[in-house]
Structure formats: C-alpha cells, structure tokens
Amino acid sequence: MSTRPAAAAVTASTPSTAVSALQPGAQWHNGFASLPPVFYTRLQPTPMPQLAMPARNDALAQDMGLRPEWLASSEATQVLGGNALLPGMDALASVYSGHQFGHWAGQLGDGRAILLGEIRSASAPEGLELQLKGAGKTPYSRMGDGRAVLRSSIREYLCSEAMHGLGVPTTRALSLVTSPQPIYRETVETAAVVARVAPSFVRFGHFEHFAARDDQDSLRKLADYVAERYMPGVAQHASGSTERYAALLAEVAERTARMMALWQAHGFCHGVMNTDNMSILGLTIDYGPFQFLDHYDANHICNHSDTGGRYAFARQPQVAYWNLFCLGQALLPLIEDEATTLAALERYKTALEPAMQRALGAKLGLDPARSTAPEAVAAVVNPLLALMQQHRTDYSLFWRALSQAVADDSLPALAPWFNGDAAFETWREQYQALLQPGDAAATAARMFAANPRYVLRNHLGQQAITAAQRGDWTPFTRLQTVLATPYADHPGCEDLAALPPDWAQHIEISCSS
C-alpha cells in the first residue's frame, strides 16, 4: 500500500482573488509558446499536498511585474508550487538534447522544469520567463520522477541569488515552495519547487536537438527567435542570411566569455558544464553540484560524480569553448561555411582575455581608466595564485584581506597568510609597482566592490539545509540577506565570512544535489 499523500488536480485560478498577481500594465506574453509544437509539450504541473512558501523574493517580484503582496498570498503558494495556474499562463516543457561529460546523450529536455509563461511589464519590457523546477513529470523526464528535493532546491535558490548579488549573469529565484511529499533519492527526502526567472531558458542543447535531427527549418526558426527576441544587433542581419547565424554564434561566444571570466574571478565551480546546461544568453544556469572555492586549488573538482575531473575549476574556460564548438557544429547548416563558423567561435578567445583582465584587474584595484598591459596583470596574478595554491590560502578571504591591507597601507602584514614565504615579498613589490601612487582610497574602494565579504560556501549551504529540514529557516534567511549584498559588511554576521570548519572539506556534492 502506497504511503504517498494524495494530491488534487491542478486548478485554474480565477482573477477574483483579493490581490491581483500582475502590476498595472503587466501582461502575460509567452513568446516561447508561440514557436511550433515541435519545440515543446504543453502540460500542467503535478500537484503536491500541504504546500508552504518559506522563502520568497519580493524585490524580484517587483522587478518582473508581479505584486509583492500577491507573492505573500496563499494563491501564490499554490501557483508557484504547481497546484494552480493563473489566467494567461501557458505551461509547457521544452525538448532539447546535448553532450553530457563530453558524450552525446541524445534527446533530453525539461525533465522536471515547467515553463509557466512570460511576463512583460514596465520594469521588464523585454519580458521575463517564469519556470517551476521540481513541478513533476514531463515527457522528457526519462526514468526520473520530475521532482526536486528540499536540499537541492535550497542550494539552487541561494546560489542563483548569490550570483546575482555578485554581479554574475544568472537565472534568478522568485520563491521556494515545500511539501511533505516523500521523494526517493539515496534516502527518502521531502519535495520542493523553485520558481526560476530568466529572460530565456534556451540552451545550447536546444540547437543541438534540431541539428541532430537534420531539422533545419526548426533550427532556423529557433535561431531567428533568439536573435529577434534577445539580440537586436544580430537581428539586423536578414532572416535566412548566413551573416545572421554567424553573428548569433559570435554573440553567444562573447556572452559566454564574459560569464566565464566572472566565474573564474570569484572562484565559482559549476560542476556540470554539459551543453544542455549552457544558456544561449550567457547566464549561469542549473545549479547542481556547484561550489565556491574555499582554499585555492586550480584542480579542484566540486562534483563527486565527475570522477575524471572534466569540469575541474581551471578547466572551465576550455570546457566552455568546447561547448561553444558543439553549438557551432549545430549552427553550421545555417552558417554554411566552416571557416566562418570557426571565425565566430574565435570571438570567445578574443573576448575572454580582456574580460579576465577586467575582472582580475578590479580585484587588484587597478584603475580601468588607466591602460595596464595584459601581461603586466598576468605577471602579478599568476604568482599570487601559485602562492595561494602552495599554501592552501582561502580564496575569498585573502582577496578581502588584500583589499583591507591596501586601504590601511599594510600590505607587509599579509605575510602570515603565506607562512612568511619570501616569494610573497617579491610578489608584494610587483603588485605595488602596478598601483597608482597616492590613490590608496580609490584603489581600496574598487577592491571592496570587486572582492565580496560573503560567498555561498558549501558548509553554509549545508547548515541552512540541515536547519530547514527540521523546520528552522533562520540560517537560510540570514544567508539570503547577506548574499543579496555580498560586498557590504553585515554586523552580527561575521560567522558567515569566516574560515570554513574542518568538516566542510568532507562535504560531497554530486549530480543528485
């Protein structure tokens, strides 16, 4: 006899509720649903019992055209938990394919994500899509149950908002809805649904899907949709022209390069950089076995499932190019020329170096108005990273300490971070030679704005998960608050910016996370 709680069918909410969901002038647009049915399957989420919303994002609701007071309503809990739909929503799951761990995986798709629709408003005139992750089975669930557990949902919510706070392009989290419904993974856990927000959830794998089926008509429709919706510079080229699709590939390459530079600068490890986890808009997407570095280790592997180390920290930029190459292969039938395709892909390499220089230059406090040769930045950054690797220096804490040392004119006091290694003194002299004399205050201000006080370390996420599983959401709320403004000091939250405890190094995060 099953112990799974029964759940009612999804209901259509009516506009007679006490609080309207949309702000004046906002409306459902549903651009992706305007594509032909070959791109998706229309379906409804699968309801769950006893829903509660312990976490919500009022600021994001305001920005996307929703009323924050609606987000606090019981109706919002039912809608964002998958038990009801609002008028104007057009729920669907999209199909895509992709390469996973370097191997062609064939057809994949939204196996536990359901797009509810897209809102256009005065604050988001181009539109923002709203998607439920963990909302039940779809035709693309394969052997899965379409659900997400509380543990992974907390991690996704916190990290997407942490990345936004850092200034890294990312999907966002609007809400987290929980249910006592049992979910079977390594152990029995409880269910949760994260409402994710992004301009688009189109992935590299969407293009790979239609290219693999030699469906050039659908491939062209998708490319035109992305260009005309999100890339006005690309859309200036005529539909059907090879120039449009080469320009699209070059635009994606540049966006991906800018995102990768910020990942590396902030010590962020994604963990599963499969092509189906790569956003066509250069957004960080699909937070599973991610991690921010504790001590610096270029070879760190954050995903326990990645036994070969394919997605190790230092390999991420090269993997991004490999994924772009797969996208280039998918677009080749539209570009029609291999040399032109390769030239478009080269935009990744030419964009990555200056993006890395900007990101690392900001962490070093260099004035962007001054011209600093890339080799000069590398001559300072590379020895510093080598020192950090050798001495297992905490990545985030050292950058913040360096910022403070510049502000206090006390760089020599950082020597204990490297156990008095003489190489640090050599590095310090090289670094000071890069700095503008008499500009310490402005330099430190730039550094404090580039080196966060708080990042979402694994142990902090685990503490929030453990507490939430027993009904205490206080650690989650504290983290949510500081991660929204991670460059600021938050009095009383010093423990969230401390060295990780010894047990943190034993946390294992896998694809099931």
C-alpha positions in Angstrom: 0.0 0.0 0.0 1.4 3.4 -1.0 2.2 6.0 1.6 2.4 8.8 -0.9 0.0 11.6 0.0 -2.8 12.1 -2.5 -2.8 15.4 -4.4 -5.6 17.1 -6.2 -5.6 18.1 -9.9 -4.2 21.4 -11.0 -6.8 24.1 -10.9 -7.2 27.2 -12.9 -7.1 30.2 -10.5 -9.6 32.9 -11.2 -9.0 36.6 -11.3 -11.4 37.2 -8.4 -8.7 36.8 -5.8 -8.3 39.6 -3.3 -4.9 40.6 -4.7 -4.1 40.6 -8.5 -0.9 38.9 -9.4 0.2 41.4 -12.0 1.1 45.0 -11.6 -0.9 47.6 -13.7 0.2 47.4 -17.3 1.9 44.0 -16.9 0.7 41.1 -19.0 1.5 37.5 -19.9 3.2 37.3 -23.3 4.5 33.7 -23.6 7.0 34.2 -26.5 8.4 30.6 -26.4 4.9 29.2 -26.6 4.5 31.0 -30.0 7.0 28.6 -31.5 5.7 25.5 -33.3 4.7 22.5 -31.1 7.8 20.5 -32.1 9.7 22.7 -29.6 7.7 21.7 -26.5 4.8 19.8 -24.9 2.0 21.6 -23.3 1.2 20.1 -19.9 0.3 21.1 -16.4 2.4 20.7 -13.3 1.7 17.8 -11.0 0.1 19.0 -7.7 1.5 18.2 -4.2 -0.1 18.3 -0.8 0.3 20.8 2.1 2.3 23.5 0.3 4.2 26.2 2.2 6.4 29.1 0.9 9.2 29.6 3.4 11.3 31.7 1.0 10.3 34.4 -1.5 12.0 37.2 -3.3 9.9 40.4 -3.1 12.4 42.6 -4.9 12.5 40.2 -7.9 8.7 40.1 -7.9 8.6 43.9 -8.2 11.2 43.9 -11.0 9.4 41.3 -13.1 5.9 42.8 -12.9 4.4 40.8 -10.1 2.9 42.4 -7.0 5.0 41.5 -3.9 1.7 41.4 -1.9 0.5 38.7 -4.2 3.7 36.7 -3.7 2.8 36.6 0.0 -0.7 35.2 -0.7 -1.9 31.7 -0.4 -2.8 31.7 -4.1 0.9 32.4 -4.9 1.9 29.4 -2.9 -0.5 27.2 -4.9 0.6 28.6 -8.2 4.3 28.6 -7.6 4.1 25.1 -6.0 2.4 23.7 -9.1 -1.1 23.3 -7.8 -2.8 26.1 -9.8 -2.4 28.2 -12.9 -3.2 31.9 -13.4 -5.2 33.1 -16.4 -2.7 33.9 -19.2 -0.2 31.2 -18.2 0.7 28.8 -21.0 2.5 25.9 -19.2 4.9 23.7 -21.2 8.1 21.7 -21.1 10.7 22.1 -23.9 12.7 19.5 -25.7 16.4 19.7 -26.2 19.4 17.3 -26.5 23.1 17.7 -25.5 26.5 16.4 -24.7 27.0 15.2 -21.1 30.5 14.8 -19.8 31.8 15.0 -23.3 29.5 12.3 -24.8 26.4 12.7 -26.9 23.4 12.0 -24.7 20.7 12.3 -27.4 17.3 13.7 -26.5 16.9 15.3 -23.1 14.5 18.1 -22.3 12.8 19.7 -19.3 12.6 16.6 -17.2 11.5 18.4 -14.0 11.0 22.0 -15.2 7.8 23.5 -16.5 7.7 27.0 -18.0 4.6 28.8 -16.8 4.9 31.7 -19.2 6.5 35.1 -19.6 5.6 38.5 -18.1 6.2 41.8 -19.8 5.9 44.9 -17.6 7.2 48.5 -17.3 10.2 47.3 -15.3 10.8 44.3 -17.7 9.6 45.4 -21.1 11.5 42.7 -22.9 9.9 40.0 -20.8 10.9 37.6 -18.1 10.1 33.9 -18.1 8.8 32.1 -15.0 9.7 28.4 -14.7 9.0 25.8 -12.0 11.8 23.4 -11.2 10.6 20.2 -9.5 7.0 20.5 -10.7 6.5 16.9 -11.7 7.0 14.5 -14.6 7.1 15.6 -18.2 7.6 13.7 -21.5 11.3 14.4 -21.1 11.7 13.0 -17.5 13.1 9.7 -18.8 13.4 7.5 -15.7 13.1 10.4 -13.3 10.1 11.5 -11.1 10.2 15.1 -12.2 10.7 16.3 -8.6 13.3 18.2 -6.7 14.2 17.7 -3.1 14.4 20.4 -0.5 18.2 20.0 -0.2 18.9 20.8 -3.9 16.2 23.5 -4.0 17.7 25.4 -1.2 21.1 25.3 -2.9 19.6 26.5 -6.2 17.7 29.3 -4.6 20.6 30.6 -2.6 23.2 30.3 -5.3 21.3 31.9 -8.1 20.6 34.9 -5.8 24.2 34.9 -4.5 25.5 35.0 -8.1 23.1 37.9 -8.9 24.4 39.7 -5.8 28.0 39.3 -7.1 27.0 40.7 -10.5 27.4 37.4 -12.4 24.8 36.8 -15.2 22.4 34.2 -13.8 18.9 32.8 -13.6 17.1 34.1 -10.5 14.9 32.6 -7.8 11.5 34.0 -7.1 10.2 31.5 -4.5 10.8 28.2 -2.8 7.7 26.1 -2.0 7.9 23.0 0.1 5.7 19.9 0.6 6.0 16.9 2.9 5.5 14.6 -0.1 8.3 11.9 0.1 10.9 11.9 -2.7 13.1 8.9 -3.1 16.8 9.6 -3.8 19.7 8.0 -1.9 17.3 8.3 1.1 13.7 9.5 1.5 13.6 13.3 1.4 10.8 15.9 1.0 9.8 17.8 -2.1 10.3 21.4 -3.0 9.7 23.6 -6.1 11.9 26.6 -7.0 10.3 29.3 -9.2 13.1 30.3 -11.6 13.2 33.6 -13.6 15.2 34.5 -16.7 14.8 36.3 -19.9 15.0 32.9 -21.6 15.8 29.3 -20.7 17.0 28.4 -24.2 20.2 26.3 -24.0 22.9 25.2 -26.4 21.2 21.8 -26.4 18.0 23.2 -28.0 20.0 23.9 -31.1 21.8 20.6 -30.9 18.5 18.8 -30.8 17.2 20.0 -34.1 20.6 19.9 -35.8 20.9 16.2 -34.8 17.6 15.5 -36.4 18.6 17.4 -39.6 15.5 19.6 -39.0 16.9 22.8 -40.5 13.5 24.5 -40.6 13.1 24.3 -36.8 16.8 25.1 -36.3 16.3 28.3 -38.3 13.1 29.2 -36.5 14.8 28.8 -33.1 17.8 30.9 -34.2 15.6 33.6 -35.6 13.5 33.6 -32.4 16.6 34.1 -30.2 18.1 36.8 -32.5 14.9 38.8 -32.8 13.9 38.5 -29.1 17.3 38.9 -27.4 20.0 40.1 -29.8 19.0 43.2 -31.7 22.4 43.6 -33.2 22.2 40.1 -34.6 18.6 40.7 -35.8 19.8 43.5 -38.1 21.0 40.8 -40.5 18.2 39.4 -42.6 16.5 36.2 -41.6 17.8 33.3 -43.7 21.2 35.0 -44.2 24.3 33.2 -43.2 25.5 36.5 -41.6 22.7 36.4 -39.1 23.6 32.9 -37.8 27.3 33.6 -37.7 26.6 36.8 -35.8 24.4 34.9 -33.4 27.2 32.4 -32.7 29.7 35.2 -32.2 27.3 36.9 -29.8 26.8 33.8 -27.7 30.6 33.3 -27.6 31.2 36.7 -26.3 28.5 36.5 -23.7 29.9 33.1 -22.5 33.4 34.6 -22.3 32.2 37.4 -20.1 30.4 34.9 -17.8 33.4 32.6 -17.6 35.7 35.4 -16.6 33.4 36.2 -13.6 33.2 32.6 -12.6 36.9 32.3 -12.5 37.5 35.6 -10.8 35.0 34.7 -8.0 36.3 31.1 -7.6 33.0 29.6 -8.7 32.9 26.0 -9.8 29.8 24.9 -11.8 30.3 21.2 -11.7 28.2 20.0 -14.6 29.1 22.1 -17.7 27.2 19.9 -20.1 25.9 21.6 -23.3 22.4 21.2 -22.1 23.4 23.3 -19.0 24.7 26.2 -21.1 22.5 29.2 -21.6 22.3 30.8 -25.1 22.2 34.2 -23.3 25.4 33.6 -21.3 23.6 33.1 -18.0 24.7 30.8 -15.2 22.0 28.1 -15.2 21.2 24.8 -13.5 22.8 24.9 -10.0 23.6 21.3 -9.0 27.0 20.3 -7.7 28.4 23.9 -7.6 30.9 25.3 -5.1 32.8 28.4 -4.4 36.4 27.7 -3.6 37.5 27.5 0.0 41.3 27.3 -0.3 42.6 28.0 -3.7 43.1 24.8 -5.9 43.1 25.2 -9.6 42.4 21.5 -10.0 39.5 21.4 -7.6 36.6 19.1 -8.6 33.4 20.1 -6.9 31.2 17.3 -8.4 31.7 14.0 -6.7 30.2 12.4 -9.9 33.0 13.9 -12.1 35.5 11.1 -11.5 37.6 12.2 -14.5 37.8 15.8 -13.4 36.4 17.1 -16.7 34.9 20.1 -15.0 37.7 20.9 -12.6 37.9 24.6 -11.8 40.8 25.6 -14.1 39.3 23.6 -17.0 36.1 25.6 -17.0 37.1 28.2 -19.6 38.3 25.4 -22.1 35.2 23.4 -21.5 33.1 26.5 -22.3 34.9 26.7 -25.7 34.3 23.0 -26.3 30.6 23.5 -25.7 30.6 26.5 -28.0 32.2 24.4 -30.6 29.3 21.9 -30.3 26.9 24.9 -30.7 28.9 25.9 -33.8 28.5 22.5 -35.3 24.8 22.7 -34.7 24.6 26.1 -36.4 26.9 25.1 -39.3 24.0 24.1 -41.6 22.7 27.7 -41.3 26.1 29.4 -41.5 27.0 27.2 -44.4 30.8 27.7 -44.1 33.2 26.1 -41.7 35.8 29.0 -41.8 33.1 31.5 -41.0 31.9 29.3 -38.1 35.4 29.0 -36.7 35.9 32.7 -37.0 32.7 33.3 -35.0 33.9 30.9 -32.3 37.2 32.8 -32.1 35.3 35.6 -30.6 35.2 33.6 -27.4 39.0 33.6 -27.2 39.4 37.3 -28.1 36.7 38.2 -25.6 37.9 36.0 -22.7 41.3 37.6 -22.2 40.1 41.2 -21.8 37.1 40.0 -19.7 39.5 38.2 -17.4 41.8 41.2 -17.3 38.8 43.4 -16.3 37.7 41.0 -13.6 41.1 40.4 -12.1 42.1 44.0 -12.5 39.1 45.0 -10.5 40.1 42.5 -7.7 43.6 44.0 -7.7 42.1 47.6 -7.6 43.6 48.7 -10.9 42.0 51.8 -12.4 40.1 50.8 -15.5 40.8 54.3 -16.9 44.5 53.5 -17.0 45.9 51.2 -19.6 47.5 48.2 -18.0 49.1 45.6 -20.3 47.6 42.2 -20.0 51.0 40.7 -19.5 51.5 43.0 -16.5 48.3 41.9 -14.9 49.2 38.2 -15.6 52.7 38.8 -14.1 51.0 39.7 -10.8 48.0 37.4 -10.8 49.8 34.2 -11.7 52.5 34.3 -9.0 49.8 35.1 -6.5 47.6 32.2 -7.5 50.7 29.9 -7.3 51.3 31.1 -3.8 47.7 30.6 -2.8 47.8 27.1 -4.3 51.0 26.2 -2.5 49.9 27.5 0.9 46.2 26.4 0.6 45.1 30.0 1.1 41.5 30.7 1.4 40.5 32.3 -1.9 37.7 34.7 -0.9 39.1 35.7 2.5 42.5 36.6 1.1 41.1 38.9 -1.6 39.1 40.7 1.0 42.1 40.9 3.3 44.1 42.3 0.4 41.5 45.0 -0.1 41.7 46.0 3.6 45.5 45.9 3.5 45.5 48.4 0.6 43.1 50.6 2.4 45.3 50.5 5.6 48.6 50.7 3.7 49.6 47.5 5.5 50.5 45.0 2.7 53.5 43.6 4.6 51.1 42.4 7.3 49.7 39.8 4.9 52.9 37.8 5.0 51.5 35.3 7.6 48.9 34.2 5.0 51.8 32.5 3.3 53.8 31.4 6.3 56.4 34.0 5.8 57.3 32.7 2.3 59.9 35.1 0.8 58.1 34.8 -2.5 55.3 36.8 -1.0 57.6 39.8 -0.5 58.7 39.6 -4.2 55.0 39.5 -5.2 54.2 42.4 -3.0 56.8 44.6 -4.7 55.5 43.6 -8.1 52.0 44.4 -7.1 52.8 47.8 -5.5 54.5 48.7 -8.7 51.2 48.4 -10.5 49.3 50.6 -8.1 48.8 54.3 -8.7 50.8 56.2 -6.0 48.7 58.4 -3.7 45.5 56.7 -4.8 45.0 54.2 -2.0 41.5 55.2 -1.0 40.1 54.9 -4.6 42.1 51.7 -5.2 40.6 50.1 -2.0 37.1 51.2 -2.9 37.4 49.5 -6.3 38.7 46.3 -4.5 35.9 46.3 -1.9 33.4 46.5 -4.8 35.1 43.5 -6.5 36.1 41.2 -3.6 33.0 40.0 -1.7 32.8 39.7 2.0 30.4 36.8 1.7 30.1 33.9 -0.7 27.9 30.8 -0.5 30.3 28.3 0.8 29.2 24.6 0.9 29.2 24.4 4.7 26.9 27.5 4.9 24.5 26.0 2.5 24.6 22.7 4.4 23.9 24.4 7.7 20.9 26.1 6.1 19.7 22.8 4.7 20.0 20.9 7.9 18.2 23.6 9.9 15.4 23.9 7.2 14.9 20.1 7.2 13.9 20.4 10.9 11.7 23.4 10.3 14.2 26.2 11.2 14.6 28.7 8.3 16.6 31.3 10.3 20.0 30.3 8.8 18.5 30.3 5.3 17.1 33.8 5.9 20.4 35.1 7.3 22.2 33.8 4.2 19.6 35.2 1.8 20.1 38.6 3.4 23.9 38.8 3.2 24.2 37.2 -0.2 21.9 39.8 -1.7 24.6 42.4 -0.9 27.8 40.4 -0.5 30.2 43.3 -0.8 28.8 45.1 2.2 29.6 44.4 5.9 26.7 42.9 7.8 27.2 43.5 11.6 26.4 40.3 13.5 27.1 38.0 10.5 30.8 37.7 10.9 30.4 33.9 11.2 29.2 33.8 7.6 32.5 35.3 6.5 34.8 33.1 8.5 37.1 30.2 7.5 35.2 27.0 6.9 35.3 24.4 9.6 37.3 21.2 9.1 34.3 19.1 8.4 33.5 21.3 5.4 36.2 19.6 3.3 34.3 16.3 3.6 31.1 17.5 2.1 30.4 15.6 -1.1 28.1 17.2 -3.8 27.0 15.1 -6.7 24.7 15.4 -9.7 21.8 14.4 -7.4 22.4 17.5 -5.4 
